[in-house]
Amino acid sequence: MSAEILHFFRVIDAPNRLRELRQAIGWSQQRLADAIGVSKVTISDLERGSMQMTVDYMRRLAIPLGCTPAELLAPTDNPYLLSEDERAIIDRLRAGEAHQREQLRQLADVVIPFKPQEQDQLTWSKG
């Protein structure tokens, strides 16, 4: 009889956000697997990072999860991930007419002035 060693990871160490997003909509691994035409094992492997999360998988998973493919990335791989509030502001900006978008940009410049990061952080090391 062989013993299988289970590897657990903290949510913070998750290789992607698949489990978090799946659980947020209350779906089982099997239901998500059925929705995109793969096995439950594939979903489990993707969640654990033992199978590579390809762009194809990201596109297929995003539809039933109600997210964008980029939102499946771990926060360290997607530092520009938007919150619901940020997304709502962007949606309103996009829905506005040209003069309204310009007014909003001007307002943002006054209320929250843009401060570029240090130049050292913006350039890559040549080493």
Secondary structure, 3 states (H helix, E strand, C coil): CCCCCCCCCCHHHCCECHHHHHHHCCCCHHHHHHHHCCCHHHHHHHHHCCCCCCHHHHHHHHHHHCCCHHHHECCCCCCCCCCHHHHHHHHHHHHCCHHHHHHHHHHHHHHCCCCCCCHHHHCCCCC
